[in-house]
Amino acid sequence: MEKFNASISYDKTMWKQDIKGSIAYTTALYKADLLSEDEHRTLLNGLQSIEKEWSNDSFIIQPADEDIHTANERRLKELVGDVGGKVHTGRSRNDQVATDMKLWLKDHIMNITPHLIQLIQVLVNRGEREQTILMPGYTHLQRAQPIRWSHWLLSHAWPIVSDLERLKSLYHRINTCPLGSGALAGNPFNIDRAALSQHLGFTHTTNNSLHAVSDRDFVAEYLFWSSLVSLHLSRLAEDLTLFSSREFGFVQLSDAYATGSSLMPQKKNPDSFELIRGKAGTLTGNLCGFLMVMKGLPSTYNKDLQEDKVKMFETASTLMGILQVAAGAVHTLKVDEKACLRALSEEMLATDIAYYLVKKGMPFRGAHGLAGEVTRLSEQLGVPFSNIPLQQLTKISSLFTEDVSTIWNFEHSVEQYKAKGGTALCSVNSQITDARTFIKNFTLK
């Protein structure tokens, strides 16, 4: 049961945050006249010594150390004697662990934010360099309309922008200090919780002790946020896995982000993207699993919540790896401009035929139907649109004139989408500017 109950094997990850919380709480006890100046100094020195032991990997975990909190308190008593027991005055592991987790998650968010920004920068930088490359855009995995490669790249940058905005909102909700809530009823001593929160770098203090010790919404929300990021990267990975196949041939992965087959020497497998795609399932599973842990728990703290850290730490580590690999793989891949161009075919200009008629005054529904007739005629004659004789087109509509030849051009096709968000060059440049402005001005605080 002791082994089953223990969490030290994984919650030791929070050693730095646990010591930080204990130092702040020791100062709060001193300010509340519950510690003498000598006791305060002794405890701070002891805690700082433990911090050094963890930092240089000399801290020795004992068999009776159930969790990071008991391990640090046990070591503190060994270093400073019985006065070490005073650090727990009015404090419970219930408010202690909630505080440690929030401090750890705040640190993690500060560390992962630059990797999200880096991925946006990789996509934007490539988009800026490779604006002239045209490729098919797809719906239902069927060739639909011509677009710019840069427009496709930016379509994967904007979800990450939204992820950063969501992360900022989440960071604000994490930034509330539960320390000083005790086991469930609050703190019976004259602890200045506002000053304690400020000491720990929190901007707010929890309002209800019952809620404070049981609240793990911030964990669930982080797990959801991470799942959503991973889903966005999984879609990017799926596209590039397809694009790197011989059937598409649009991109070639760097050897650093691909592997060979153990049997077939000609293979170059996009393992980096396949792993990203697979790990998105793992992160979503962590979210669903933890939501089931939280469902229907009675009030305040229950040991079920010990599962929170396992999911949080695994998700955080996995997501960090996903972001780094995604940025590296996208940065180093090569795009084959000629292969992208070869994939364009004139039937993708069918919508342009409808737009041509609309610009001459025909309602879109009617124009759409006539564009379908032109498509059928092209198939019957076995020729591309540009080779259909004008007299054949005029039988479909008298609005077709010599200027119809201007639409048999892929560059012309993409350049008509000048409205904000479109694939025209001016719109792509506007997206690049907006994305760079977002990155420049983004802050969590």
PAZA-64332 format. One record per residue (C-alpha): residue number from 1; residue in one letter; chain; x, y, z. Coordinates in steps of 0.02 Angstrom, whole numbers. Example, Ala and Ser with C-alpha at 12.3 -4.5 7.8 and 13.67 -1.06 7.14 Angstrom:
1|A|A|615|-225|390 $
2|S|A|684|-53|357 $
END
This chain:
1|M|A|0|0|0 $
2|E|A|144|119|37 $
3|K|A|212|90|-138 $
4|F|A|40|107|-216 $
5|N|A|8|267|-118 $
6|A|A|175|352|-154 $
7|S|A|195|486|-288 $
8|I|A|376|537|-257 $
9|S|A|433|449|-416 $
10|Y|A|349|581|-522 $
11|D|A|302|729|-412 $
12|K|A|487|754|-372 $
13|T|A|481|850|-537 $
14|M|A|408|992|-433 $
15|W|A|551|1001|-307 $
16|K|A|595|1180|-356 $
17|Q|A|415|1240|-341 $
18|D|A|391|1148|-176 $
19|I|A|542|1232|-99 $
20|K|A|490|1400|-170 $
21|G|A|319|1380|-88 $
22|S|A|397|1329|78 $
23|I|A|514|1479|78 $
24|A|A|369|1597|46 $
25|Y|A|261|1514|178 $
26|T|A|403|1520|305 $
27|T|A|415|1708|278 $
28|A|A|226|1723|298 $
29|L|A|238|1629|464 $
30|Y|A|375|1746|520 $
31|K|A|273|1900|475 $
32|A|A|126|1825|572 $
33|D|A|239|1812|727 $
34|L|A|235|1623|725 $
35|L|A|423|1612|701 $
36|S|A|564|1705|786 $
37|E|A|694|1792|680 $
38|D|A|820|1653|718 $
39|E|A|694|1518|673 $
40|H|A|652|1608|512 $
41|R|A|834|1621|464 $
42|T|A|869|1441|511 $
43|L|A|724|1376|408 $
44|L|A|770|1481|256 $
45|N|A|950|1420|263 $
46|G|A|891|1241|277 $
47|L|A|772|1258|130 $
48|Q|A|907|1339|25 $
49|S|A|1025|1195|67 $
50|I|A|893|1070|9 $
51|E|A|872|1171|-151 $
52|K|A|1059|1155|-184 $
53|E|A|1051|967|-155 $
54|W|A|913|948|-284 $
55|S|A|1006|1061|-404 $
56|N|A|1167|958|-398 $
57|D|A|1076|790|-392 $
58|S|A|1138|748|-217 $
59|F|A|967|741|-134 $
60|I|A|936|563|-75 $
61|I|A|757|502|-76 $
62|Q|A|716|387|69 $
63|P|A|594|239|65 $
64|A|A|474|330|182 $
65|D|A|465|485|70 $
66|E|A|286|472|9 $
67|D|A|291|629|-98 $
68|I|A|397|782|-133 $
69|H|A|319|875|14 $
70|T|A|362|745|145 $
71|A|A|534|717|68 $
72|N|A|581|901|82 $
73|E|A|509|918|257 $
74|R|A|599|761|315 $
75|R|A|763|827|248 $
76|L|A|732|998|326 $
77|K|A|712|920|498 $
78|E|A|874|822|472 $
79|L|A|964|984|433 $
80|V|A|891|1104|562 $
81|G|A|811|994|694 $
82|D|A|637|1002|767 $
83|V|A|611|1182|712 $
84|G|A|590|1109|538 $
85|G|A|419|1047|590 $
86|K|A|359|1226|608 $
87|V|A|361|1255|420 $
88|H|A|201|1154|408 $
89|T|A|106|1261|534 $
90|G|A|-70|1289|466 $
91|R|A|-21|1214|300 $
92|S|A|-83|1052|222 $
93|R|A|-17|949|80 $
94|N|A|-186|988|1 $
95|D|A|-152|1173|-23 $
96|Q|A|33|1138|-44 $
97|V|A|15|1022|-194 $
98|A|A|-111|1135|-280 $
99|T|A|12|1279|-261 $
100|D|A|160|1177|-322 $
101|M|A|64|1120|-476 $
102|K|A|13|1296|-522 $
103|L|A|190|1360|-499 $
104|W|A|257|1217|-604 $
105|L|A|129|1243|-741 $
106|K|A|165|1430|-746 $
107|D|A|349|1392|-770 $
108|H|A|309|1265|-905 $
109|I|A|199|1388|-998 $
110|M|A|338|1517|-995 $
111|N|A|457|1385|-1067 $
112|I|A|341|1318|-1202 $
113|T|A|281|1487|-1268 $
114|P|A|442|1522|-1366 $
115|H|A|423|1354|-1455 $
116|L|A|248|1399|-1513 $
117|I|A|314|1566|-1574 $
118|Q|A|460|1481|-1661 $
119|L|A|343|1366|-1757 $
120|I|A|242|1516|-1816 $
121|Q|A|403|1601|-1870 $
122|V|A|459|1447|-1968 $
123|L|A|293|1443|-2062 $
124|V|A|291|1630|-2092 $
125|N|A|473|1638|-2147 $
126|R|A|446|1500|-2275 $
127|G|A|286|1583|-2331 $
128|E|A|378|1745|-2362 $
129|R|A|521|1661|-2458 $
130|E|A|413|1546|-2566 $
131|Q|A|268|1655|-2619 $
132|T|A|283|1617|-2805 $
133|I|A|252|1430|-2787 $
134|L|A|77|1377|-2841 $
135|M|A|-4|1213|-2792 $
136|P|A|-175|1131|-2784 $
137|G|A|-288|1170|-2639 $
138|Y|A|-392|1023|-2582 $
139|T|A|-563|986|-2511 $
140|H|A|-613|807|-2472 $
141|L|A|-433|768|-2524 $
142|Q|A|-485|808|-2704 $
143|R|A|-400|943|-2807 $
144|A|A|-508|1097|-2791 $
145|Q|A|-432|1267|-2836 $
146|P|A|-256|1334|-2863 $
147|I|A|-177|1418|-2711 $
148|R|A|-7|1482|-2660 $
149|W|A|107|1365|-2562 $
150|S|A|135|1512|-2446 $
151|H|A|-53|1524|-2417 $
152|W|A|-54|1341|-2367 $
153|L|A|92|1368|-2248 $
154|L|A|3|1514|-2166 $
155|S|A|-156|1413|-2147 $
156|H|A|-59|1310|-2019 $
157|A|A|16|1463|-1933 $
158|W|A|-149|1544|-1886 $
159|P|A|-212|1399|-1778 $
160|I|A|-52|1416|-1675 $
161|V|A|-87|1602|-1657 $
162|S|A|-257|1556|-1585 $
163|D|A|-172|1428|-1472 $
164|L|A|-61|1565|-1401 $
165|E|A|-211|1676|-1369 $
166|R|A|-296|1532|-1277 $
167|L|A|-137|1498|-1179 $
168|K|A|-132|1679|-1121 $
169|S|A|-310|1663|-1056 $
170|L|A|-267|1500|-969 $
171|Y|A|-111|1576|-890 $
172|H|A|-221|1710|-811 $
173|R|A|-334|1579|-732 $
174|I|A|-185|1478|-667 $
175|N|A|-114|1635|-587 $
176|T|A|-220|1618|-428 $
177|C|A|-135|1561|-267 $
178|P|A|-217|1425|-160 $
179|L|A|-83|1425|-24 $
180|G|A|-155|1470|145 $
181|S|A|-313|1367|121 $
182|G|A|-256|1228|238 $
183|A|A|-329|1055|219 $
184|L|A|-501|1124|175 $
185|A|A|-563|1249|304 $
186|G|A|-435|1387|283 $
187|N|A|-291|1452|387 $
188|P|A|-319|1483|574 $
189|F|A|-168|1596|593 $
190|N|A|-144|1776|543 $
191|I|A|-68|1734|374 $
192|D|A|-69|1875|247 $
193|R|A|-124|1775|95 $
194|A|A|-115|1924|-22 $
195|A|A|67|1954|23 $
196|L|A|100|1766|11 $
197|S|A|24|1761|-163 $
198|Q|A|127|1910|-217 $
199|H|A|286|1832|-146 $
200|L|A|256|1678|-255 $
201|G|A|221|1781|-411 $
202|F|A|33|1753|-418 $
203|T|A|-80|1896|-466 $
204|H|A|-234|1835|-372 $
205|T|A|-282|1736|-216 $
206|T|A|-415|1601|-212 $
207|N|A|-580|1652|-132 $
208|N|A|-640|1488|-56 $
209|S|A|-533|1360|35 $
210|L|A|-645|1212|-7 $
211|H|A|-633|1254|-191 $
212|A|A|-448|1295|-183 $
213|V|A|-388|1124|-124 $
214|S|A|-496|1025|-245 $
215|D|A|-486|1134|-400 $
216|R|A|-399|1049|-545 $
217|D|A|-491|1141|-682 $
218|F|A|-326|1220|-729 $
219|V|A|-253|1047|-760 $
220|A|A|-402|992|-864 $
221|E|A|-396|1155|-961 $
222|Y|A|-210|1135|-993 $
223|L|A|-237|957|-1053 $
224|F|A|-375|1017|-1170 $
225|W|A|-266|1159|-1234 $
226|S|A|-123|1039|-1265 $
227|S|A|-239|918|-1354 $
228|L|A|-299|1057|-1468 $
229|V|A|-121|1110|-1509 $
230|S|A|-76|930|-1547 $
231|L|A|-228|913|-1660 $
232|H|A|-174|1067|-1756 $
233|L|A|0|995|-1778 $
234|S|A|-73|825|-1823 $
235|R|A|-165|904|-1969 $
236|L|A|-3|988|-2025 $
237|A|A|85|820|-2009 $
238|E|A|-51|731|-2108 $
239|D|A|-37|855|-2251 $
240|L|A|152|842|-2258 $
241|T|A|149|653|-2245 $
242|L|A|39|650|-2399 $
243|F|A|139|786|-2488 $
244|S|A|301|689|-2460 $
245|S|A|234|531|-2542 $
246|R|A|281|487|-2721 $
247|E|A|98|508|-2770 $
248|F|A|111|693|-2726 $
249|G|A|297|728|-2725 $
250|F|A|275|908|-2668 $
251|V|A|403|902|-2526 $
252|Q|A|554|802|-2472 $
253|L|A|596|785|-2289 $
254|S|A|770|812|-2222 $
255|D|A|859|650|-2175 $
256|A|A|865|715|-1996 $
257|Y|A|675|702|-1985 $
258|A|A|646|543|-2085 $
259|T|A|700|362|-2070 $
260|G|A|741|223|-2190 $
261|S|A|655|55|-2197 $
262|S|A|734|-93|-2108 $
263|L|A|693|-199|-2262 $
264|M|A|667|-85|-2413 $
265|P|A|818|27|-2448 $
266|Q|A|725|144|-2564 $
267|K|A|604|202|-2427 $
268|K|A|611|370|-2340 $
269|N|A|480|366|-2205 $
270|P|A|407|528|-2131 $
271|D|A|422|462|-1953 $
272|S|A|431|636|-1877 $
273|F|A|259|682|-1943 $
274|E|A|185|511|-1909 $
275|L|A|242|520|-1728 $
276|I|A|167|694|-1710 $
277|R|A|4|625|-1779 $
278|G|A|8|476|-1662 $
279|K|A|54|572|-1505 $
280|A|A|-95|687|-1533 $
281|G|A|-199|534|-1490 $
282|T|A|-100|507|-1331 $
283|L|A|-126|686|-1273 $
284|T|A|-312|678|-1309 $
285|G|A|-317|515|-1212 $
286|N|A|-234|600|-1063 $
287|L|A|-370|733|-1066 $
288|C|A|-512|608|-1074 $
289|G|A|-435|501|-938 $
290|F|A|-415|645|-817 $
291|L|A|-590|710|-851 $
292|M|A|-654|540|-795 $
293|V|A|-549|555|-636 $
294|M|A|-630|723|-597 $
295|K|A|-808|669|-638 $
296|G|A|-917|655|-483 $
297|L|A|-783|678|-350 $
298|P|A|-853|733|-181 $
299|S|A|-804|903|-112 $
300|T|A|-626|956|-72 $
301|Y|A|-472|848|-90 $
302|N|A|-480|663|-135 $
303|K|A|-331|551|-173 $
304|D|A|-400|520|-347 $
305|L|A|-323|688|-388 $
306|Q|A|-150|614|-373 $
307|E|A|-178|561|-554 $
308|D|A|-169|744|-606 $
309|K|A|20|757|-606 $
310|V|A|50|600|-709 $
311|K|A|-58|667|-850 $
312|M|A|7|846|-835 $
313|F|A|191|799|-837 $
314|E|A|175|674|-980 $
315|T|A|73|794|-1085 $
316|A|A|193|938|-1053 $
317|S|A|345|835|-1101 $
318|T|A|263|761|-1255 $
319|L|A|198|927|-1318 $
320|M|A|368|1009|-1299 $
321|G|A|443|872|-1408 $
322|I|A|305|885|-1537 $
323|L|A|331|1072|-1557 $
324|Q|A|519|1058|-1574 $
325|V|A|510|918|-1702 $
326|A|A|373|1005|-1802 $
327|A|A|474|1166|-1813 $
328|G|A|632|1073|-1864 $
329|A|A|548|963|-1992 $
330|V|A|455|1106|-2076 $
331|H|A|608|1218|-2074 $
332|T|A|721|1089|-2159 $
333|L|A|605|1009|-2288 $
334|K|A|624|1049|-2473 $
335|V|A|477|1097|-2581 $
336|D|A|475|1044|-2765 $
337|E|A|401|1193|-2858 $
338|K|A|391|1098|-3022 $
339|A|A|298|952|-2944 $
340|C|A|174|1072|-2865 $
341|L|A|146|1156|-3033 $
342|R|A|126|989|-3124 $
343|A|A|-14|944|-3004 $
344|L|A|-116|1092|-3066 $
345|S|A|-240|1052|-3205 $
346|E|A|-364|1160|-3297 $
347|E|A|-519|1076|-3226 $
348|M|A|-471|1166|-3064 $
349|L|A|-519|1326|-3154 $
350|A|A|-702|1275|-3168 $
351|T|A|-751|1396|-3030 $
352|D|A|-658|1533|-3124 $
353|I|A|-773|1502|-3273 $
354|A|A|-922|1534|-3160 $
355|Y|A|-841|1691|-3091 $
356|Y|A|-806|1750|-3270 $
357|L|A|-993|1740|-3308 $
358|V|A|-1039|1821|-3143 $
359|K|A|-928|1970|-3184 $
360|K|A|-1029|1986|-3345 $
361|G|A|-1190|1999|-3247 $
362|M|A|-1253|1820|-3232 $
363|P|A|-1318|1761|-3062 $
364|F|A|-1196|1639|-2981 $
365|R|A|-1314|1489|-2977 $
366|G|A|-1341|1501|-3163 $
367|A|A|-1156|1531|-3194 $
368|H|A|-1114|1379|-3088 $
369|G|A|-1226|1270|-3195 $
370|L|A|-1150|1333|-3357 $
371|A|A|-974|1305|-3289 $
372|G|A|-1028|1125|-3260 $
373|E|A|-1081|1114|-3443 $
374|V|A|-911|1178|-3497 $
375|T|A|-830|1046|-3387 $
376|R|A|-934|909|-3466 $
377|L|A|-892|975|-3640 $
378|S|A|-706|970|-3596 $
379|E|A|-724|788|-3543 $
380|Q|A|-823|743|-3700 $
381|L|A|-697|823|-3816 $
382|G|A|-551|754|-3717 $
383|V|A|-464|924|-3713 $
384|P|A|-423|1051|-3577 $
385|F|A|-531|1207|-3559 $
386|S|A|-406|1313|-3654 $
387|N|A|-424|1203|-3809 $
388|I|A|-613|1212|-3820 $
389|P|A|-658|1314|-3975 $
390|L|A|-741|1481|-3937 $
391|Q|A|-889|1438|-4048 $
392|Q|A|-923|1287|-3938 $
393|L|A|-921|1397|-3782 $
394|T|A|-1038|1525|-3859 $
395|K|A|-1165|1386|-3885 $
396|I|A|-1167|1368|-3696 $
397|S|A|-1177|1556|-3667 $
398|S|A|-1164|1709|-3776 $
399|L|A|-1068|1793|-3634 $
400|F|A|-913|1695|-3682 $
401|T|A|-802|1804|-3791 $
402|E|A|-619|1813|-3841 $
403|D|A|-569|1873|-3668 $
404|V|A|-613|1702|-3596 $
405|S|A|-434|1652|-3636 $
406|T|A|-373|1762|-3492 $
407|I|A|-442|1640|-3364 $
408|W|A|-340|1490|-3425 $
409|N|A|-199|1546|-3313 $
410|F|A|-161|1484|-3137 $
411|E|A|-74|1643|-3083 $
412|H|A|-225|1743|-3140 $
413|S|A|-335|1623|-3042 $
414|V|A|-247|1646|-2874 $
415|E|A|-228|1833|-2897 $
416|Q|A|-415|1864|-2905 $
417|Y|A|-432|1818|-2720 $
418|K|A|-375|1986|-2654 $
419|A|A|-501|2001|-2512 $
420|K|A|-426|1983|-2337 $
421|G|A|-384|1802|-2303 $
422|G|A|-368|1754|-2487 $
423|T|A|-227|1673|-2583 $
424|A|A|-180|1825|-2689 $
425|L|A|-5|1892|-2663 $
426|C|A|-65|2052|-2578 $
427|S|A|-170|1951|-2456 $
428|V|A|-28|1831|-2417 $
429|N|A|87|1978|-2382 $
430|S|A|-45|2053|-2269 $
431|Q|A|-55|1888|-2174 $
432|I|A|133|1885|-2154 $
433|T|A|133|2063|-2085 $
434|D|A|-10|2025|-1965 $
435|A|A|73|1866|-1902 $
436|R|A|239|1954|-1874 $
437|T|A|150|2094|-1781 $
438|F|A|63|1966|-1670 $
439|I|A|227|1881|-1628 $
440|K|A|313|2045|-1591 $
441|N|A|178|2105|-1472 $
442|F|A|131|1941|-1389 $
443|T|A|153|1926|-1201 $
444|L|A|74|1811|-1073 $
445|K|A|51|1950|-947 $
END
